[in-house]
Amino acid sequence: MDIILLILAGFVIGTIVITLGGGGAAYYLGILTTIFGLGPASAAATSLVTAFPSLLIGSYSYFRLHKIHFKIAWRMILAAVPAVIVGSLVSPYIPEKIYSYIIGGILAYIGIQLLFESKQAPKQTGSAVAVIYGIIGGLMVGVGGLSGGGPIMAGLLVMGADMVTAAATSSLVLVTMTFVGICFHLQAGNVDWKVGIWIMLGAVLGSFLAPILLNRLNPAKFTKYVKPILGVLLVVMGGFTAFK
């Protein structure tokens, strides 16, 4: 029964991730801590490994469509990767209770961001914006085991990118950050493969089937209704993780 639930959870999240253009590690992290009872450190490492295949598939799809803005992507990557490394090196020394507060706080923050994000953010340009949001995303990956999609997408939208370009460019940044984060978390041996492998299988299936399902849906309406639901869930998961 647990295996079926794991695959189903991965499938649903994988499908939503491709639709919304995010990384999905926050959703995996919330499910792993609240439903399947993994500790914060193990859930953080497992969520990164679980999210990576979906990110890779999504990034390759955007690459084939020539939607990735490589110049901005590399600026963010150059800022994010050192932040991922620093966060990953520091995370094993954070006490578990403090780690729970950090994970819960990040989940709640992303949930609130989904609920209240502005559709018309003021446009800003320049390398500084890319660097700042890249560093924030990198720290989220290294310390929290998240994909860092929230700040990366926010930064791209602030710089004036449209949703498609932002999702495409974000996918390349997230793949790179997640890969670096996985390398460090694997060394620590925190990945729960018994749980992660089944969610990963479901997520890959969802990534492949998402385009077929989206042909039968209105993507704009789907995004409009799903985002606030996910936002509420992440806020609840964040509170549960921090204060359980």
Long-range contacts (C-beta under 8 A, 24 or more apart in sequence): 2-36, 3-198, 5-35, 6-36, 6-195, 6-198, 6-199, 6-202, 7-198, 7-199, 7-201, 7-202, 7-205, 8-202, 9-35, 9-199, 9-202, 10-50, 10-198, 10-199, 10-200, 10-201, 10-202, 10-203, 10-204, 10-205, 10-206, 11-202, 11-203, 11-205, 11-206, 11-209, 12-202, 12-206, 13-199, 13-202, 13-203, 13-206, 14-54, 14-202, 14-203, 14-204, 14-205, 14-206, 14-207, 14-210, 15-206, 15-207, 15-209, 15-210, 15-213, 16-206, 16-226, 16-230, 17-51, 17-54, 17-55, 17-58, 17-203, 17-206, 17-207, 18-54, 18-57, 18-58, 18-206, 18-207, 18-210, 18-211, 19-210, 19-214, 19-219, 19-222, 19-223, 19-226, 20-167, 20-223, 20-226, 20-227, 21-58, 21-149, 21-153, 21-163, 21-166, 21-167, 21-168, 21-170, 21-171, 22-147, 22-149, 22-150, 22-153, 22-167, 22-170, 23-51, 23-55, 23-146, 23-147, 23-148, 23-149, 23-170, 23-174, 23-178, 24-51, 24-54, 24-55, 24-147, 24-149, 24-203, 25-50, 25-51, 25-141, 25-145, 25-146, 25-147, 25-149, 25-178, 26-106, 26-107, 26-110, 26-146, 26-147, 26-149, 26-150, 26-234, 27-230, 27-233, 27-234, 28-199, 28-203, 29-103, 29-107, 29-144, 29-145, 29-146, 30-107, 30-233, 30-234, 30-237, 30-238, 30-241, 31-199, 31-237, 32-192, 32-195, 32-199, 33-103, 33-237, 33-240, 33-241, 34-237, 34-240, 34-241, 36-195, 38-192, 38-195, 39-96, 40-96, 40-99, 40-100, 40-103, 40-241, 41-91, 41-92, 41-96, 41-99, 41-188, 41-190, 42-190, 42-191, 42-192, 43-103, 43-145, 43-192, 44-91, 44-103, 44-144, 44-145, 44-146, 44-185, 44-190, 45-145, 45-182, 45-185, 45-186, 45-188, 45-190, 45-191, 45-192, 46-145, 46-190, 46-191, 46-192, 46-195, 46-196, 47-145, 47-146, 48-141, 48-145, 48-147, 48-178, 48-181, 48-182, 48-185, 49-182, 49-185, 49-186, 49-191, 49-196, 49-200, 50-196, 50-199, 50-200, 50-203, 51-147, 51-178, 51-203, 52-175, 52-178, 52-179, 52-182, 53-200, 53-203, 53-204, 53-207, 54-203, 54-204, 54-206, 54-207, 55-147, 55-171, 55-174, 55-175, 55-178, 56-175, 57-204, 57-207, 57-208, 58-171, 58-207, 59-171, 59-172, 59-174, 59-175, 61-211, 62-167, 62-168, 62-171, 62-172, 63-172, 65-168, 67-164, 67-165, 67-167, 67-168, 67-169, 68-168, 68-169, 68-171, 68-172, 69-156, 69-161, 69-165, 69-168, 69-169, 70-169, 70-172, 72-130, 72-156, 72-159, 72-161, 72-169, 73-169, 73-172, 73-173, 75-127, 75-130, 75-131, 75-134, 76-130, 76-131, 76-133, 76-134, 76-137, 76-152, 76-155, 76-173, 77-134, 77-172, 77-173, 77-176, 77-177, 78-134, 79-130, 79-131, 79-132, 79-134, 79-135, 79-138, 80-134, 80-135, 80-137, 80-138, 80-141, 80-148, 80-152, 80-173, 80-176, 80-177, 81-138, 81-176, 81-177, 81-180, 82-138, 83-134, 83-135, 83-136, 83-137, 83-138, 83-139, 83-141, 83-142, 84-138, 84-139, 84-141, 84-142, 84-177, 84-180, 84-181, 84-184, 85-142, 85-180, 85-184, 86-138, 86-139, 86-142, 87-138, 87-139, 87-140, 87-141, 87-142, 87-143, 87-144, 87-181, 88-141, 88-142, 88-143, 88-180, 88-181, 88-184, 88-185, 89-142, 89-184, 90-142, 90-143, 91-142, 91-143, 92-188, 94-143, 100-241, 100-242, 100-244, 101-242, 102-143, 102-144, 103-144, 103-145, 103-238, 103-241, 103-242, 104-237, 104-238, 104-239, 104-240, 104-241, 104-242, 104-243, 105-238, 105-242, 106-140, 106-144, 106-146, 106-238, 107-234, 107-235, 107-237, 107-238, 107-241, 108-234, 108-235, 108-238, 108-239, 108-242, 109-150, 109-238, 110-146, 110-150, 110-234, 111-230, 111-231, 111-232, 111-233, 111-234, 111-235, 111-236, 111-237, 111-238, 112-231, 112-235, 113-150, 113-154, 113-231, 114-227, 114-228, 114-230, 114-231, 114-234, 115-227, 115-228, 115-231, 115-232, 115-235, 117-154, 121-154, 121-157, 121-158, 122-158, 123-158, 123-159, 123-160, 124-158, 124-159, 124-160, 125-159, 125-160, 129-155, 129-158, 129-159, 130-155, 130-159, 133-158, 134-173, 137-173, 137-174, 137-177, 138-177, 141-177, 141-178, 141-180, 141-181, 142-181, 142-184, 145-181, 145-185, 147-174, 147-177, 147-178, 148-173, 148-174, 148-177, 148-178, 149-174
